[in-house]
Amino acid sequence: MKTDIHHRLCDLYAEWRRLTDIEGTAIGNEEWSRVEQQQRLKRELQNQIMQTADQWLSEQGETEAACAKYEREFRPIVSNLIQRESQNHELLCERRKHLQSRLNSLKQTGTRLRGIQRTYASAGSSNWQSYS
């Protein structure tokens, strides 16, 4: 049974990795609803991981040795997941910066267009009034 929990925990971490990779691709493609979906699934998965890790530690006897064994066995996996999450965070920051730049450019264009519209609208209305 102990190995079942160990395998279950490995499977849960592998699923987290899979969801994180999908999330990274979605960020790169600016598929925000898909990003949100992966984040929701990972929140749900987080509870399962915590419960399974608690079970694993409980079966190991919740001793200092059990904690050290957990660190040895799962730290490389968790470190890899942290690295992937960091990469997604960096990509998300880059995308946000890019989108903010596009938004600012669109705002400037809108401001210019309104200025042009006011210029021509006021010129047209004054000309119209001069003919009346």
N, C-alpha and C positions, 0 to 999 in steps of 0.2 A: 504494500500500500504506500509506503514511503516513496518508492520510485514513481508511483502513479502521480503523486502530488508534485514531485520534481519535474516529471514530464509535462504535467499540466501547466506548471509555472513557466517552463521553457516555451510551451506552445503559446501561452498568453503573451509573453515577451515577443515572440516571433510575430504574433498578430499585431502587436503595437508597432513593430518595425514595418510591417506591411502597410498599415494605415498611415504611418508617417511618410512612407515613400509615395503613397497615393496623394497624400496631402501636399507634398513637395511638388509633384507634377501639376496638381491643380493650381497651386500658387503660381507656378511658372506660366501656366496657361490662363491665368486670371479667371478661373472658374470658381468664383467665391462661394456659390451655394454648395459646391462639392467640398471645398475647404471646410465650410461649416459642418457638413455632414461627417467628415472624417474626425473633426474635433469632438463632435457629439459622441461618436462611437468610441473614441479614446477615453472620454470622461466615463462612459459606462464600463469600459474595460479596466480602467484604473481601480474601480471598486473590486472587481474580480481578482485583480493582481494582489491587492492589499489583503483580501480575505485568504487567498491561496498562500501568500507568503506567511501570513499569521499561522495557517494550518501547518505549513512546512516547519516553521520554527517551533511550534507546539509539539509536533511529533519528534523533533530533534531534542526536545527537553528544555528549550528556552534558556540555555546556558550561554556563558561567554564563548565556549567552544562552538556552540551551534551558530551563534552570530558570526564568528570568524569563518566558519564553514560556508555560511550563506554569502559572506563577502567574497570569499575565494571563488565560489562557483558562479555567482551571479553578477559580481561587479563588472567583469568585462562586457557582459551583455548590456547591463544598464548604462555603462560608459558609452557604448556604441549608440544606444538610443538617445542619450543626452547629446551626443555629437550630431546626430541626425536632426534632432529637434532644434539645435543651435543653427544648423544650416538652413532649416526651414524659416527660422526667425530672421536670419540675415536676408534671405530671399524675400520674405514678406516686407521687411524694411525697405529693400531696394524697390520693390513693386510699389509700395506706398509712396516713396519719394518720387518715382516716375509718374505715378498717377496724380500726385499733388502738383507736379510741374505742368502736366497736361491741363489740369483744372485751372491753374493760374494763367496759363496761356489762353484758355478759352474765356476766362473772365476778362482778360485784357482785350481780347477780340470783341467781346460783347460791349465793353466800355467804349471802344473805338467806334463800333457800329452805331451805338446810341448817340455818340457825338456827331457822327456824320448825319444821322437821321435828324437830329435837332438842327444842324446847320442847314440842311436842305429843306426841312419842314418850315423853319422860320423864314428862309429866303423865299420859299414858294408862297407862303401866306402873306408876306409883305408885298410881293409882286401882285398877288390877286387883289389885295386891298387897294393898290394904286390904280387898278383899272376900274374900280367901282365908283 
